[in-house]
Amino acid sequence: MTTFDTAFWITSASILALLVLSAFFSGSETALTASSRAKLRAQADKGSKGAETALNVTEDSERLIGSVLLGNNLVNILSASLATALFTRLFGDSGVAMATLIMTVLVLVFAEVLPKTYAITNPETAAARVAGPIRLIVLVFAPVVSAVRVLVRGILALVGVRTDPDSAVLSYHEEIAGTLALGHQEGTVDKEDRDRLLGALDLASRTVEEVMLHRSHLETVNIDAPVIEIIAQSVNSPHSRLPAWRDEPENIVGVIHSRDLMREVHRLVTEAGGHFGAVEKLDILSVARAPYFVPDTTPLDEQMQQFLQQRRHFALVIDEYGALLGLITLEDILEEIVGEIVDEHDLPTEDPITRLDSGAIEIDGAMTIRDLNRAMDWALPDDEANTVAGLVIHEAQAIPEAGQVFQFHGFRFAVVERQENRLTRLRIRRM
């Protein structure tokens, strides 16, 4: 019997073709799973049919992976079987060991490492190229894959594991946030860019209460005060809008805008021939605008939309009982994205963080955890409290006295000053 007969060449060609198919399946799996759907969508919007097909194919990742693995295993097992038969024919019993060794090398190098390396280097390009044939293979293998899917889910259910193929492993929010964090660690994304992008992403998960100006810091106007005093306060205030109250500070009856007030003052003085005493006739309530109240639980992205739709910049925050909690402005929400915004009318302020030679810092207890995290690039949790003082009180389960020290979340917190029930000064050092 001739060794290199027709059967030998047909078998060798079949093994080579199966290795090519194995490389195709391996590379396709890597390309389609590693490619960014966002980049594929961008290419599809530019007219790439391959990218559009890749998006459709990857919609059902479970069916895609099942079909590719089925095809890959079929060609690998078949190529190994043919190689074993061929080498046994050539070398007898030792052919089994030789076939195992040679096929392992061939499959590893040419059917696994090489195609997957190419696919991971150019995932979107490779995905667009293989999407068409893979879509056909998915359709052909659909019945078998469906049966395997049912079997796998049944086995997992027996051990208490429930699968939900429609839920993503990571939300787009988490994926983007993780990419930004990784980029910052690797030095490709600046801290300021990371903070701005994360700030925009976090608007939906943060509420008005977390960024509002607390009522204890509000500058308000007694609407029953003398008109001259109200005008003087409005003109000298760094704020263009001041809430006006009657009877008690929490009973807000209007919002005085300095521009509206000055326009009315100008009208009265002009009609009186320049006599400023005419402002005594001014009805402050008629100048004030109706107050705009919002619940403290409103998400920041929704509140920003409300501001833009209603052409407002200023809202008073109330709780579920209607009690005044503070105020929020459009600028407050924008500052969550771009950082502190300072204009020519803002009063100059010192750095809220005092850095000590020991490596610790001192801050006002009212400083928000979010602002501290952004300034120091820390990750203190803000789920249970908005301010650093609130975090200390939450962890201590009491209102600490000055001089008390606590350790949690990898930091050492010392209470420097306390006024009544407020922690006004804190010293923090990373452990």
Number of C-alpha atoms within 10 A of each C-alpha: 4 7 10 9 9 10 12 16 12 11 16 16 12 16 22 14 14 23 24 17 18 26 25 21 26 22 26 26 23 21 29 28 18 16 23 15 18 12 13 23 16 14 18 18 12 10 11 15 16 21 28 20 20 28 22 12 20 19 12 12 15 14 21 24 19 19 26 23 16 18 19 22 14 14 20 20 12 16 23 21 16 18 23 21 16 20 19 17 15 14 11 11 12 13 18 19 13 16 20 15 11 13 20 13 12 13 20 13 14 15 24 19 15 15 24 23 14 14 24 17 14 14 24 24 17 23 30 24 18 21 24 17 11 23 17 12 16 21 13 12 17 16 12 13 22 15 10 15 15 11 12 12 14 14 12 13 12 9 8 9 10 11 11 8 11 10 8 9 10 10 10 11 12 12 12 15 17 13 14 21 17 13 15 16 12 10 10 10 16 13 17 14 14 18 21 17 15 18 21 16 17 18 20 14 10 17 19 27 22 20 21 19 18 16 16 8 9 14 14 19 21 17 22 14 11 11 16 13 12 18 17 10 17 22 15 10 16 13 15 14 20 20 27 25 18 15 10 8 16 16 13 22 18 22 24 26 17 21 13 15 19 15 11 18 19 16 13 20 15 13 11 13 9 12 11 13 11 17 18 12 10 15 13 20 15 12 18 21 17 14 16 15 17 19 20 22 15 17 18 25 19 14 22 22 12 15 16 12 9 9 9 13 16 20 21 22 25 19 15 9 7 11 11 21 19 22 25 23 20 18 13 21 21 18 16 22 20 15 17 12 11 10 8 7 10 11 11 9 6 7 8 14 15 13 14 11 7 7 9 16 18 19 20 19 23 17 19 19 24 21 18 18 14 16 14 10 12 13 12 16 14 16 8 10 17 19 20 27 26 21 20 24 16 13 16 14 9 9 17 20 17 16 12 10 17 14 16 13 11 10 14 15 24 21 22 19 18 17 10 9 9 16 23 18 20 24 21 20 16 14 11
